[in-house]
Amino acid sequence: MTTVSGDFELTIEELRAVAAYVAESAQEVLPVFEAASPDDPRPRAAIDAAWEFVNGARRTQLQRVTSMDAHRAAKEAPTEAARLAARAAGDAASAAYLHPIAKSHQVSHILRAAASAARIGELNAGDDPDVGNKLIEQARQRGTPTLTDVLSRYPMAPTGRDRVAQLMSSLDASLRTTTGDAPR
């Protein structure tokens, strides 16, 4: 069992579980990006790279490069929803390289894709926050024991002013409550 060390350890199996969670969220909203930018394959390539890792391939430059490419696609996306979808795809590929350092910004690498998917749902429903809250609850329900165990090693997600940050903080708190882990 390979481990990555820092402030704590993460096993490759734990990284695969985190990457699977992030990739599921990104996969759900990929059609939003592809509808807005049908000729840009970068977010799909990032999700494919994430799934390769999840399904047993070694971490390689493929995940790093496709993550960066998807984040570049996000900067070029024509709508907020498309931007969020591309960024979620980049997050999926980069999850293979989650750092085991006790910094709150690391939590965004675990939860931002799900929060972005919830925000996309809100936007598609006329900016309805109830839709986002429902999607956050669904994302909480998808959280596995391994995911919540990894999450508990990090401080709480940073609070922010934008809606994605708010949704991410809500998801973080609900996942930690589910496991009985007290906020740090």
N, C-alpha and C positions, 0 to 999 in steps of 0.2 A: 504494500500500500504506500504510494508516494504521498508525501506531505509537503506543504509549503509553509514555512515558518515566518513569523514576524512577532507581533505582540501575542499571538496564539497560533495554533496550527490549523490548517485546512487540508483535508485529504482531497485527492483527485476525485474520489467518489462524491464528496460533499460539493466540490466545484461543479461536477456534472449535474447534481440535483439542483443547484442554484441556476445553472445555465439552462436546464430544462424548463424551470419556472419562467425565466425571463423570455426564452424562445417561444413558449406557449403564448405569452402575452403579445409578443411582437408578431407572431404568425397570424393572430386574430385580426390585427389591424393592417397587415401588409397590403390587402386589397385597396385600402384607402390611398396609400401612396401610389400604387400601381395605376389606379384610375386617374390620378392627377398627373403622373409622370410615366406613362406607359413604356417609354423607350429607355428608362433608366433601370438597369439590372442590379445596381449596387446594394440596395436593402435586401433583396431576395438572396443575393450571394452571401451577405452577412448572416442571415438566418440559416441558410444551408450550411455555412461553416460552423455555426453554433450547434446545429443538429449532428454534424459529423463528430464533434467533440463529445456531445451528450451520449452518442451511440457507441463510444469506445475509442475513437481516434485520439491520438496524442494531441496535446496543445502545440500549435505551430504558428508560424507567421501568418498562416491563412486567417486565423481568427483576428489577429491584430490588424492586418491590412484591410480585411473586409469591414471590420468595425470602423476604422478611420474613413473608409470610402463611404459607408452608409451615413456617417455623421456629416461628411461633405455634402452628400445628397440632401440631407436635412436642411442644410444652409441654403440650398438652391430650390427647395420645394416651393410651389406656388401658393400653398395654403397652410394655415396653422395645423390643420389635421394631418396633412401630408408630411409636414415637418416633424410632427410628433411621431408619426408612424415610422419614418425613416430613422429617427433617433432611437426608437425602441429596437429596431433591427440592429443598429450599431451596438446598443447595450447588450443584446443577446450574444453577439459574437465576442464582445469584450468580457463577458461574465466568466469565461474560461480563465481569465487572468485577474480575478478579484484578489485584492491585496489583503492579507491577514494583519491589518493594522487597525488599531482601535480609534478610528476617526469616523465621525458621523457621516461625512460625505461618501464613504464607501457604501453606506446603506442605499444611496441612490442607484448604485450599480446593480443592486438586488431588486429594488422596488419601483424604480422610475418607469420601466416599460409598462408595468401594470397600471400605474397612475396615469401614464400617457394614454393608454387604451381607454381608461375611464373618462379622461378629458375628451378624447375623440368621440366617445359615446354621447357626452354632454353636448358637444358642438353639433353632432348630427341630429340631436333632439332639440335644436333651437336654444342651446345653452341652458339646458335643464339640469340643475344640480342633483335632483333626485335620481336621474339616470346614472350620474357619476357615482353617487353613493351606493346604488344597487350594484354597479360593476365592481366597486371596491369590495363589497361584501362577497361577491363571487370570487374575486381574486384571493380574499382571505380564506375562503373555503378550499381553494386549490392549494393552499400552502401545506406542504408536507411536514412531518416531524423533523426531517433533516433540514429543510429550509428554515424552519423556526429556530432550530438549534443553532444553525450558523448565524442567523440574524441576531440571536441573543448575545453573541460575542461582541457585537458592535454597540456603540452608543446609539441612542435614538436618532432617527432621521432629522436633519436640520429643518427647522421651520422656515418657511419662505412665504413670500407675499403672493406669488403666482398660484394659479389654481392647481397645476400639476404638483407643486410642492405641498400644497394643502392636502391633496388627495393622497400623496405619498406618506405624509405624516399620519393621516388617518389610518391607512393600511398598516403602517408600522405599529401603531398603538394597538390596533385590533389583533394583529398576529401575536404580539407579545402578551396581550391579555388572554388570548386563547391558550397559550402555553403556560400561563401563570407566571411568566417572567416579569419581574418588576422593571419599569423603565429605569434606565441608567442616566 
